[in-house]
Amino acid sequence: MPRLSEVIAALDALWPPSRAEQWDAVGTVCGDPDAEVTRVLFAVDPVQEIADEAVKLGADLIITHHPLYLRGTTTVEAGTFKGRVVHTLIKNDIALHVAHTNADTADPGVSDALAGALDLRITGPLVPDLSDPEGRRGLGRICELDHPETLREFAARAAAWLPPTAQGIRVAGDPDMPVRRIAVSGGSGDSLFEEVRAAGVDVFLTADLRHHPVSEAREKSRPLALVDAAHWATEWPWCEQAAAQLDAISERHGWGLRTHVSRTVTDPWTAHAPSVTPPSISGAPN
């Protein structure tokens, strides 16, 4: 069985920490470099539910997309929810490793997994990594459908093929407009509207879209069609992709690792109540 340090070296080759954004917190959060690793759990969020799942599974290592301490901390006291996660992991000899923005821009990365989940053909990155001579790395992906479909049909595709969440799928644009060329970006994507517009796509699928950026994007002379999915749902496909990558490494080295992808929904939204139009808005008298 490999040591943790060997597995981490392989992960760092997949998602080099040097390619993470400066504000990010990636890498190994806890774990003994000399400890043996036999079972690995992949998840989006390093929350208590995932730590408990790892204990029950008998995992030696958790790999998450989101950092545990993105903004740093001065305590891991067990009375705090993040401190409790750390205590759970250390007491049970479970390491935690994070691949965040370095996995977003990787080849393949988070948006490749998202495009794959939607059965889209990738043509290139949305925001290319200029240090990649092959032009494959970068943030987001530009994709195409083999056959055009309406925005309504594309939204239904996202609703059917992405993991279900309380939010579901929100759409901005004419439901009957044809779409074929698509941009996708796992996680929060409304900072990429200018790049999406420059790419000349028909629709942009991402997450965490806010009112004002969307309103402005819709008021442009060539309005963007937008599909907004839950943040967790757009990044969860990466877990399956990353597990497959580690499986291939394990097979190549004869490690015999057992990888698992958590099906625990850690999206923070738990319910959705459909809107009922108030009479004053529908035109009826107050």
C-alpha positions, 0 to 999 in steps of 0.5 A, spaced: 500 500 500 502 507 498 504 512 503 500 518 504 506 522 501 506 518 495 498 519 493 499 526 495 505 527 490 500 523 484 495 528 486 499 534 486 501 532 479 494 532 477 493 538 480 499 542 481 498 547 487 502 552 483 496 553 479 491 555 484 489 562 485 493 566 490 487 567 495 486 559 495 487 554 500 489 547 497 493 541 499 493 537 505 490 539 511 491 534 515 494 527 515 501 523 517 505 523 510 508 516 512 501 513 514 498 507 509 492 509 504 488 503 502 481 507 501 479 514 498 473 518 499 472 524 494 467 529 495 465 536 494 465 539 501 469 537 507 463 538 512 462 533 518 457 529 514 463 527 509 467 526 515 462 521 518 461 518 512 469 517 511 469 514 518 464 509 517 467 507 510 474 506 513 477 511 509 484 513 510 484 519 505 478 524 503 479 528 497 475 534 497 474 540 492 472 546 497 477 548 502 476 547 509 479 553 511 479 558 505 480 564 509 485 561 515 483 560 522 486 561 529 483 555 532 481 548 531 477 547 537 472 542 537 466 546 539 467 550 532 464 546 526 470 546 522 474 544 528 470 538 529 471 536 522 479 536 524 478 532 530 474 527 527 479 526 522 485 526 526 482 521 531 480 516 526 487 517 522 484 520 516 487 525 511 484 531 508 487 533 501 484 539 497 484 541 490 480 547 488 482 552 483 488 548 481 482 543 479 478 548 476 483 549 470 486 542 470 486 538 463 481 535 465 478 539 470 472 541 473 468 544 467 470 538 463 467 533 468 461 538 468 461 538 460 461 530 460 455 530 465 451 533 460 454 529 454 457 536 451 463 536 446 468 540 448 472 545 443 476 548 448 477 552 454 473 558 455 479 562 459 485 559 456 491 558 461 496 562 457 502 557 460 499 551 456 502 550 449 497 545 448 491 550 449 487 545 453 488 548 460 484 554 463 477 556 466 471 553 463 469 550 457 466 552 450 462 546 448 457 544 442 451 540 441 451 535 436 444 537 434 441 544 436 436 544 441 431 549 444 433 553 451 428 549 454 430 542 452 437 544 454 435 546 461 431 540 461 437 536 459 441 539 465 435 538 470 435 531 468 443 529 468 446 533 473 445 531 481 438 533 483 438 539 488 432 543 492 434 549 487 433 545 480 435 549 474 433 557 473 433 559 466 434 567 463 432 567 456 427 565 451 425 558 452 424 557 445 431 560 442 435 555 439 442 553 442 448 549 439 454 552 442 455 553 449 459 555 455 460 551 462 463 553 468 463 549 474 461 553 481 460 561 481 461 563 474 458 570 473 465 574 473 466 570 466 460 574 462 465 578 458 469 572 456 462 568 455 460 574 450 467 574 447 466 567 445 460 568 441 456 562 445 448 561 445 448 559 452 452 559 459 451 554 464 454 555 471 452 557 478 450 562 483 448 567 478 446 574 482 441 578 480 445 585 478 450 581 473 444 577 470 440 583 469 445 587 466 447 581 461 440 580 459 440 588 457 445 588 452 444 589 445 445 581 444 443 578 451 446 572 454 442 566 455 443 563 462 442 557 465 443 557 473 444 550 476 446 549 484 453 550 485 454 543 488 451 540 482 455 543 477 462 541 481 460 534 483 461 530 477 468 532 478 469 527 484 467 521 479 472 524 474 478 525 479 476 518 482 477 515 475 484 519 475 486 516 481 484 509 479 488 509 473 494 511 477 493 506 482 493 501 477 499 503 474 503 503 480 500 497 483 497 500 489 490 497 489 487 503 492 479 503 493 476 509 491 469 511 493 465 518 491 460 520 496 453 521 494 451 525 500 448 531 498 452 537 501 448 543 497 446 547 503 439 548 500 434 543 503 427 545 500 424 549 494 417 552 494 414 554 487 412 561 487 405 563 487 404 570 483 401 575 488 394 578 485 397 585 486 403 583 481 398 579 476 394 585 475 388 583 479 386 589 484 389 589 491 
